[in-house]
Amino acid sequence: MTIRDQNKASYVFTGMRIRNLLRLKDNVFSFVSSGKGLQRRWIFYGRGWGHGVGLSQTGAYGMAIAGKKYDEILKHFYTNTQLITAY
């Protein structure tokens, strides 16, 4: 999304950035706007809330980009568990 301010300066936001800024539950969303100028309003529609099993793919991805290892990521989402080698 590109937004321009009153001075015509442009700001580009990705879907993930918008999700984080607006604290949306998912980064798959659509939106509509109505009105103009100071009366403009935005309505965001989200799709989905995950599978409900505890791991956020988006959160895990962000942790991996930040340098976390797989075991740190799994322990973050699945507390009080132990990783073992089962082969």
C-alpha positions as CSV (number, residue, x, y, z in Angstrom):
1,M,0.0,0.0,0.0
2,T,1.3,3.5,-0.8
3,I,0.0,6.4,1.3
4,R,0.7,10.0,0.4
5,D,0.6,12.8,3.0
6,Q,-0.6,16.3,2.5
7,N,2.9,17.3,1.1
8,K,2.6,14.5,-1.5
9,A,5.4,12.5,0.2
10,S,4.9,8.7,-0.4
11,Y,5.1,6.0,2.1
12,V,5.0,2.3,1.1
13,F,3.8,-0.3,3.6
14,T,3.9,-4.1,3.1
15,G,1.0,-6.3,4.2
16,M,3.1,-7.6,7.2
17,R,3.9,-4.0,8.2
18,I,0.3,-3.0,8.1
19,R,-0.7,-6.1,10.1
20,N,1.9,-5.2,12.8
21,L,1.0,-1.5,12.9
22,L,-2.8,-2.2,13.2
23,R,-2.4,-5.4,15.4
24,L,-4.4,-7.5,13.0
25,K,-4.6,-11.2,13.7
26,D,-3.5,-12.2,10.2
27,N,-1.5,-10.8,7.3
28,V,-4.1,-12.0,4.8
29,F,-6.6,-9.1,4.7
30,S,-8.5,-6.8,2.5
31,F,-9.7,-3.3,3.1
32,V,-12.1,-0.7,1.8
33,S,-12.1,3.0,2.3
34,S,-14.9,5.6,2.3
35,G,-15.0,9.3,2.5
36,K,-12.3,11.9,1.6
37,G,-9.8,14.0,3.4
38,L,-10.2,14.0,7.2
39,Q,-13.4,12.2,6.9
40,R,-11.8,9.1,5.2
41,R,-12.4,5.9,7.1
42,W,-10.8,2.4,6.5
43,I,-12.3,-0.9,7.2
44,F,-10.1,-4.0,7.3
45,Y,-11.4,-7.5,6.8
46,G,-9.2,-10.4,8.0
47,R,-9.2,-14.0,6.9
48,G,-8.4,-16.7,9.4
49,W,-7.0,-17.0,12.9
50,G,-4.6,-19.9,12.4
51,H,-5.1,-23.6,13.1
52,G,-5.3,-23.2,16.9
53,V,-2.4,-25.6,17.7
54,G,0.0,-23.0,19.1
55,L,2.5,-22.1,16.5
56,S,2.3,-18.9,14.5
57,Q,4.0,-19.3,11.2
58,T,4.5,-15.6,10.9
59,G,5.9,-15.4,14.4
60,A,8.2,-18.4,13.8
61,Y,9.4,-16.8,10.5
62,G,10.1,-13.5,12.3
63,M,12.1,-15.3,15.0
64,A,14.1,-17.2,12.4
65,I,15.0,-13.9,10.6
66,A,16.1,-12.5,14.0
67,G,18.5,-15.4,14.3
68,K,16.7,-17.8,16.6
69,K,17.4,-21.5,16.1
70,Y,14.6,-24.1,15.5
71,D,14.7,-25.4,19.0
72,E,14.4,-21.9,20.5
73,I,11.4,-21.2,18.2
74,L,9.7,-24.5,19.1
75,K,10.3,-24.0,22.9
76,H,8.8,-20.5,22.6
77,F,5.5,-21.7,21.2
78,Y,5.4,-25.1,23.0
79,T,6.3,-24.3,26.6
80,N,7.0,-27.1,29.0
81,T,7.9,-29.5,26.3
82,Q,11.1,-31.4,25.6
83,L,12.7,-32.0,22.2
84,I,14.1,-35.5,21.8
85,T,15.6,-37.5,19.0
86,A,13.2,-40.3,18.2
87,Y,15.1,-42.3,15.6
